[in-house]
């Protein structure tokens, strides 16, 4: 009896579903008018948030910036200069976040050099990471008479595989003897680039064209920045043993200072508005950091003097105690 009731329910349920399908077929479809349909073709494509789409009405100096692994937000860009010998901060300065590190180097150099000169110290060398590498930054170093150790960016090529450069004639020559001549200087993406190319007939039957990095569009095409000599000198300098030592020293000098400012001295978030106020916040944090360093600082000369006097002082006290003990014994 139970199974029969279940089967009857299944049959009844199937009949209801079929009846509902018939009703849906009988209902007419409503056709939307063309003016009510939204046309997405006229809309602009969605852009990532940037300084051209977002700004802060209460703090116009704050600019949009983004770093890998962090959300895009309105920020400021802080620059910190640290002495590698004492780990003290020599200069801090806040810039708008729409600038690159390389664009800030000239201003930082000018202030650091002036500050050290007032205290009788000459700025001779600086060490920075790849973010500070640019033609303007390298020119600023040369104009200031300062030796810099800054790794070039990844897209820089000191030598091109399969090509040799003739400096006097300003042309390249490939392994097959084809001459790649200078064609002119052009402005590309905001940078002045020198263009070198060879005719298509010279490369059409070349056996190495499939592996040639410069073979593009049936001919050899090479682009070089007009400031390549600056990058070449920096590349040669960075291959020295001193440069490798200084880069390791930078990691153990600057990064801990920045970490302390961000995590312990309140620079992770600046509770002020305006570039001037942000500079004050970073300056106060730097002063607090330097004061703490000075309180813990112990000159090496004093430390060495104490170590040199330590053993004679122990011997002297031992002698005095022994003599006093002998006198008491008598």
C-alpha positions as CSV (number, residue, x, y, z in Angstrom):
1,X,0.0,0.0,0.0
2,X,2.8,2.4,0.8
3,X,4.6,1.8,-2.5
4,X,1.4,2.4,-4.4
5,X,0.8,5.7,-2.7
6,X,4.4,6.8,-3.5
7,X,3.9,5.9,-7.2
8,X,0.6,7.8,-7.3
9,X,2.3,10.9,-5.8
10,X,5.1,10.7,-8.4
11,X,2.6,10.4,-11.3
12,X,0.6,13.4,-9.9
13,X,3.7,15.5,-9.5
14,X,4.8,14.7,-13.1
15,X,1.4,15.8,-14.4
16,X,1.7,19.1,-12.4
17,X,5.1,19.8,-13.9
18,X,3.8,19.1,-17.4
19,X,0.8,21.4,-16.9
20,X,3.1,24.2,-15.7
21,X,5.2,23.8,-18.9
22,X,2.1,24.1,-21.0
23,X,1.1,27.3,-19.2
24,X,4.5,28.8,-19.8
25,X,4.3,28.1,-23.5
26,X,0.9,29.7,-23.8
27,X,2.2,33.0,-22.1
28,X,3.4,35.5,-24.7
29,X,6.9,36.9,-24.6
30,X,7.4,40.6,-24.0
31,X,9.8,42.3,-26.5
32,X,11.7,45.2,-25.1
33,X,11.9,48.3,-27.0
34,X,15.3,49.3,-28.4
35,X,15.4,52.6,-26.5
36,X,15.0,50.7,-23.2
37,X,18.0,48.4,-23.9
38,X,21.2,49.6,-22.5
39,X,23.9,50.1,-25.1
40,X,27.4,49.4,-23.5
41,X,29.2,50.2,-26.7
42,X,29.1,53.9,-26.0
43,X,30.5,53.5,-22.4
44,X,34.2,54.1,-21.8
45,X,36.1,51.0,-20.7
46,X,36.7,50.7,-17.0
47,X,40.0,52.0,-15.9
48,X,42.1,51.2,-12.8
49,X,41.9,53.9,-10.2
50,X,44.6,56.5,-10.7
51,X,45.4,60.2,-10.3
52,X,43.3,61.0,-13.4
53,X,40.2,59.4,-11.9
54,X,40.6,59.9,-8.1
55,X,41.7,62.6,-5.8
56,X,41.2,63.8,-2.2
57,X,39.3,67.1,-1.9
58,X,40.6,67.6,1.6
59,X,44.2,66.6,0.8
60,X,45.1,67.4,-2.8
61,X,48.8,66.7,-2.2
62,X,48.0,63.0,-1.6
63,X,48.4,61.0,-4.8
64,X,47.4,57.5,-6.0
65,X,50.1,54.9,-5.9
66,X,50.4,51.1,-5.8
67,X,53.0,48.6,-4.8
68,X,53.0,44.8,-5.5
69,X,50.8,43.1,-2.9
70,X,49.2,46.3,-1.7
71,X,46.0,48.0,-2.7
72,X,45.9,51.2,-4.6
73,X,45.5,54.2,-2.3
74,X,46.2,57.9,-1.7
75,X,49.7,58.1,-0.4
76,X,52.9,60.1,0.0
77,X,56.4,59.1,-1.0
78,X,59.1,59.4,1.7
79,X,62.8,59.4,1.0
80,X,65.3,58.5,3.7
81,X,69.1,58.9,3.6
82,X,71.1,56.9,6.1
83,X,74.8,57.0,7.0
84,X,76.3,53.5,6.6
85,X,79.0,54.0,9.3
86,X,76.7,55.1,12.2
87,X,73.3,54.0,10.9
88,X,72.0,57.5,11.7
89,X,69.5,59.3,9.4
90,X,71.1,62.2,7.5
91,X,68.1,63.5,5.6
92,X,64.4,62.8,5.2
93,X,62.0,64.3,2.7
94,X,58.4,63.7,1.6
95,X,57.3,63.9,-2.1
96,X,54.0,63.4,-3.8
97,X,53.4,59.7,-4.6
98,X,53.0,60.2,-8.3
99,X,56.8,60.6,-8.5
100,X,59.4,57.9,-9.0
101,X,62.4,57.4,-6.7
102,X,64.7,58.4,-9.5
103,X,62.9,61.7,-9.9
104,X,63.6,62.5,-6.2
105,X,67.3,61.7,-6.1
106,X,68.6,65.1,-7.3
107,X,66.7,67.0,-4.6
108,X,67.8,64.5,-1.9
109,X,71.4,64.8,-3.0
110,X,71.3,68.5,-2.9
111,X,69.9,68.6,0.7
112,X,72.2,65.8,2.0
113,X,75.3,67.5,0.5
114,X,74.4,70.8,2.1
115,X,73.6,69.3,5.5
116,X,76.9,67.4,5.7
117,X,78.9,70.4,4.4
118,X,77.6,72.5,7.2
119,X,79.0,70.0,9.6
120,X,82.4,69.7,7.9
121,X,81.6,66.4,6.2
122,X,82.1,65.8,2.5
123,X,79.6,63.5,0.6
124,X,81.7,61.3,-1.8
125,X,79.7,58.1,-2.4
126,X,76.1,57.0,-2.3
127,X,74.5,53.6,-2.6
128,X,70.9,53.1,-3.8
129,X,68.7,50.4,-5.3
130,X,67.5,49.9,-8.9
131,X,64.5,52.2,-8.4
132,X,66.8,55.2,-8.4
133,X,68.4,54.4,-11.8
134,X,67.6,56.9,-14.5
135,X,69.4,59.2,-16.9
136,X,68.5,62.3,-14.9
137,X,69.7,60.7,-11.7
138,X,73.0,59.6,-13.2
139,X,73.5,63.1,-14.6
140,X,72.7,64.7,-11.2
141,X,75.4,62.4,-9.6
142,X,78.0,63.5,-12.2
143,X,77.1,67.2,-11.9
144,X,77.5,66.9,-8.1
145,X,80.8,65.1,-8.3
146,X,79.5,62.1,-6.3
147,X,80.3,58.5,-7.1
148,X,77.1,56.5,-7.2
149,X,76.5,52.7,-6.9
150,X,73.1,52.1,-8.5
151,X,72.2,48.9,-10.4
152,X,70.8,49.5,-13.9
153,X,67.3,48.4,-14.7
154,X,66.6,45.0,-16.2
155,X,65.8,46.3,-19.7
156,X,69.3,47.8,-20.0
157,X,71.7,45.9,-22.3
158,X,75.4,46.6,-22.0
159,X,76.2,44.4,-25.0
160,X,74.0,42.9,-27.7
161,X,74.5,39.3,-28.5
162,X,75.9,38.8,-32.0
163,X,76.6,42.5,-32.5
164,X,79.7,44.7,-32.1
165,X,79.5,48.5,-31.8
166,X,81.8,50.9,-33.5
167,X,82.0,54.0,-31.4
168,X,83.8,56.2,-33.9
169,X,81.4,55.4,-36.8
170,X,78.3,55.0,-34.6
171,X,77.1,51.8,-36.1
172,X,76.7,48.1,-35.2
173,X,78.0,45.1,-37.2
174,X,76.5,41.6,-36.8
175,X,78.3,38.3,-36.9
176,X,77.5,37.9,-40.6
177,X,79.3,41.2,-41.4
178,X,76.1,43.2,-42.1
179,X,76.4,46.9,-41.1
180,X,73.6,48.3,-39.0
181,X,73.6,52.0,-39.6
182,X,72.3,54.9,-37.5
183,X,69.0,56.2,-38.8
184,X,68.1,59.0,-36.5
185,X,66.9,60.0,-33.0
186,X,63.2,59.7,-32.1
187,X,61.0,60.5,-29.1
188,X,59.4,57.2,-28.0
189,X,57.2,57.0,-24.8
190,X,58.8,60.1,-23.4
191,X,62.4,59.0,-24.1
192,X,64.8,60.0,-26.8
193,X,66.0,56.8,-28.6
194,X,68.6,56.3,-31.3
195,X,67.5,54.0,-34.1
196,X,69.8,51.6,-36.0
197,X,68.6,49.4,-38.8
198,X,69.8,47.3,-41.8
199,X,68.0,46.7,-45.0
200,X,65.7,43.7,-45.4
201,X,67.7,42.4,-48.4
202,X,70.7,42.0,-46.1
203,X,68.9,39.8,-43.6
204,X,66.4,37.9,-45.8
205,X,68.7,35.0,-46.4
206,X,70.6,35.2,-43.1
207,X,70.9,31.7,-41.4
208,X,70.8,33.3,-37.9
209,X,67.7,35.4,-38.3
210,X,65.6,33.0,-36.3
211,X,67.8,33.4,-33.3
212,X,68.7,37.1,-33.8
213,X,67.2,39.3,-31.0
214,X,67.3,42.4,-33.2
215,X,65.5,40.8,-36.2
216,X,62.1,42.4,-36.3
217,X,59.8,42.8,-39.3
218,X,62.1,41.3,-41.9
219,X,65.0,43.5,-40.9
220,X,67.4,44.2,-38.0
221,X,66.2,47.0,-35.7
222,X,68.1,48.2,-32.7
223,X,67.0,51.0,-30.3
224,X,69.3,52.6,-27.8
225,X,68.8,55.5,-25.4
226,X,70.8,58.6,-26.1
227,X,72.1,58.4,-22.4
228,X,73.6,54.9,-22.9
229,X,77.1,56.1,-21.9
230,X,75.9,57.0,-18.4
231,X,74.4,53.5,-18.0
232,X,77.5,51.9,-19.4
233,X,79.8,53.6,-16.9
234,X,77.5,52.5,-14.1
235,X,77.3,48.9,-15.3
236,X,81.2,48.7,-15.3
237,X,81.3,50.2,-11.8
238,X,78.7,47.7,-10.5
239,X,80.8,44.8,-11.6
240,X,83.6,45.7,-9.1
241,X,84.1,43.9,-5.8
242,X,83.5,47.2,-3.9
243,X,80.1,47.6,-5.5
244,X,79.0,44.2,-4.4
245,X,80.1,44.8,-0.8
246,X,78.3,48.2,-0.7
247,X,75.1,46.7,-2.0
248,X,75.1,44.1,0.8
249,X,75.9,46.9,3.2
250,X,72.9,48.9,2.0
251,X,70.5,46.1,2.7
252,X,71.8,45.9,6.3
253,X,71.7,49.7,6.8
254,X,68.7,51.3,5.1
255,X,66.1,48.6,5.3
256,X,66.2,48.2,9.2
257,X,65.9,52.0,9.5
258,X,62.9,52.2,7.2
259,X,61.4,49.2,9.1
260,X,61.8,51.0,12.4
261,X,60.3,54.2,11.1
262,X,57.3,52.4,9.7
263,X,56.6,49.8,12.5
264,X,57.6,51.7,15.6
265,X,57.6,55.4,15.0
266,X,54.2,55.9,13.3
267,X,55.2,56.5,9.7
268,X,53.0,53.6,8.4
269,X,50.1,56.1,8.4
270,X,50.5,59.9,8.5
271,X,47.7,61.5,10.4
272,X,48.0,64.9,8.8
273,X,47.0,66.6,5.6
274,X,49.3,68.4,3.1
275,X,52.9,67.9,2.0
276,X,54.3,70.3,4.5
277,X,52.7,68.5,7.5
278,X,53.8,65.1,6.1
279,X,57.3,66.4,6.0
280,X,57.0,67.5,9.7
281,X,55.8,64.0,10.7
282,X,58.6,62.2,9.0
283,X,61.2,64.7,10.3
284,X,60.0,64.3,13.9
285,X,60.2,60.5,13.5
286,X,63.7,60.8,12.2
287,X,64.8,63.0,15.1
288,X,63.4,60.5,17.6
289,X,65.3,57.7,15.8
290,X,68.5,59.7,15.9
291,X,68.1,60.6,19.5
292,X,67.7,57.0,20.5
293,X,70.8,56.1,18.5
294,X,72.8,58.9,20.2
295,X,71.8,57.7,23.6
296,X,73.1,54.2,22.8
297,X,76.1,55.4,20.9
298,X,79.5,54.7,22.4
299,X,82.6,56.0,20.5
300,X,85.0,53.3,19.5
301,X,88.0,55.2,20.8
302,X,86.5,55.3,24.3
303,X,85.6,51.7,24.1
304,X,89.2,50.7,23.1
305,X,90.7,52.9,25.8
306,X,88.5,51.2,28.4
307,X,89.6,47.8,27.1
308,X,93.3,48.9,27.2
309,X,93.0,50.2,30.8
310,X,90.9,47.2,32.0
311,X,93.8,44.7,32.5
312,X,96.3,47.1,34.1
313,X,93.5,48.3,36.4
314,X,92.8,44.7,37.4
315,X,96.4,44.0,38.0
316,X,96.7,47.2,40.1
317,X,93.7,46.3,42.2
318,X,95.0,42.8,42.7
319,X,98.3,44.1,43.9
320,X,96.6,46.5,46.3
321,X,94.4,43.8,47.7
322,X,97.3,41.4,48.2
323,X,99.4,44.1,50.0
324,X,96.5,44.9,52.2
325,X,95.9,41.3,53.0
326,X,99.6,40.9,53.9
327,X,99.5,43.9,56.2
328,X,96.5,42.6,58.0
329,X,98.2,39.2,58.4
330,X,101.2,40.7,60.0
